[in-house]
Structure formats: structure tokens, C-alpha cells
């Protein structure tokens, strides 16, 4: 069985509304590790990455909020280097 390639992605957000910010952090906690108050390291398959963008979009006010996805690399096994 072929493993799906994973996308290592840093997700950062600036959300004005407290309820939306809490909901977004709960969603991201399912996929990754919080590395700062509003920054997560996540591992997604292509399908999960598309799904997470749709899910987070529901909680964003485009006029005031920002979510940034920094997709770094496709890998077959998660690897983390601590410096």
C-alpha cells in the first residue's frame, strides 16, 4: 500500500473574534502542534490541506482576519529537526 505524501505546513493566523480564534485553534490542534500562540506546525495530505482551508474559511472574517499557510515540503514520513 502506497502512503500518501504529506505536506509540512506552518499555519499562522490573526483572528479578531475570540470565538472564531478558539474554534480555529481547536481545528488546527487535530492536525498539528502549536508552536506559538497563533502558529501551528501541521502535517497534511493534499486532501486534508484542501479540507482544512475550507473549514477555516468558515470562521474567518475576510475584512479583519488573516490566515497564512506556509507549505514547506512534500515528504513521505514526518521529520522534525530541533535546533
C-alpha positions as CSV (number, residue, x, y, z in Angstrom):
1,X,0.0,0.0,0.0
2,X,1.4,3.4,-1.0
3,X,1.4,6.1,1.7
4,X,0.0,9.4,0.8
5,X,2.7,12.1,0.7
6,X,2.4,14.7,3.4
7,X,2.7,18.4,3.3
8,X,4.6,20.0,6.1
9,X,2.8,23.3,6.6
10,X,3.1,26.2,9.1
11,X,-0.2,27.8,9.7
12,X,-0.3,31.2,11.3
13,X,-3.4,33.3,12.0
14,X,-4.5,36.7,13.3
15,X,-8.2,36.5,14.2
16,X,-10.1,39.4,15.8
17,X,-13.1,37.5,17.2
18,X,-12.4,35.4,20.3
19,X,-14.9,32.6,19.4
20,X,-13.6,32.2,15.9
21,X,-10.0,32.2,17.1
22,X,-10.7,29.5,19.7
23,X,-12.5,27.4,17.0
24,X,-9.6,27.8,14.6
25,X,-7.1,26.7,17.2
26,X,-9.3,23.6,18.0
27,X,-9.4,22.6,14.4
28,X,-5.6,23.0,13.9
29,X,-4.9,21.0,17.1
30,X,-6.3,18.0,15.3
31,X,-3.6,18.3,12.6
32,X,-0.6,19.6,14.3
33,X,1.4,21.1,17.2
34,X,1.0,24.7,18.5
35,X,4.5,26.3,18.4
36,X,3.3,29.8,19.3
37,X,0.0,31.4,20.4
38,X,-1.3,31.6,16.9
39,X,1.1,29.4,14.9
40,X,0.9,25.6,14.3
41,X,3.2,23.1,12.6
42,X,1.0,20.6,10.7
43,X,1.3,17.6,8.5
44,X,-1.4,17.3,5.8
45,X,-2.2,15.0,2.9
46,X,-3.2,17.0,-0.1
47,X,-6.9,16.2,0.7
48,X,-6.6,17.3,4.3
49,X,-4.9,20.5,3.3
50,X,-7.8,21.4,1.0
51,X,-10.3,20.4,3.7
52,X,-8.6,22.5,6.4
53,X,-8.6,25.6,4.2
54,X,-12.4,25.2,3.6
55,X,-13.0,24.6,7.3
56,X,-11.0,27.6,8.5
57,X,-12.6,29.8,5.8
58,X,-15.9,29.4,7.6
59,X,-14.5,31.1,10.7
60,X,-12.7,34.0,9.1
61,X,-14.0,37.5,8.6
62,X,-12.1,38.4,5.4
63,X,-12.3,42.1,6.3
64,X,-10.4,41.8,9.6
65,X,-8.8,38.3,9.8
66,X,-5.8,36.6,8.3
67,X,-4.7,33.0,7.9
68,X,-1.4,32.2,6.3
69,X,-0.3,28.8,5.1
70,X,3.4,28.2,4.6
71,X,3.7,24.9,2.8
72,X,7.4,23.9,3.0
73,X,7.8,20.4,1.5
74,X,6.2,17.2,0.4
75,X,7.5,14.2,2.4
76,X,6.5,10.6,2.8
77,X,7.4,10.4,6.5
78,X,7.2,13.2,9.1
79,X,10.6,14.5,10.2
80,X,11.3,17.3,12.7
81,X,14.6,18.8,13.3
82,X,15.1,20.7,16.6
83,X,17.9,23.3,16.5
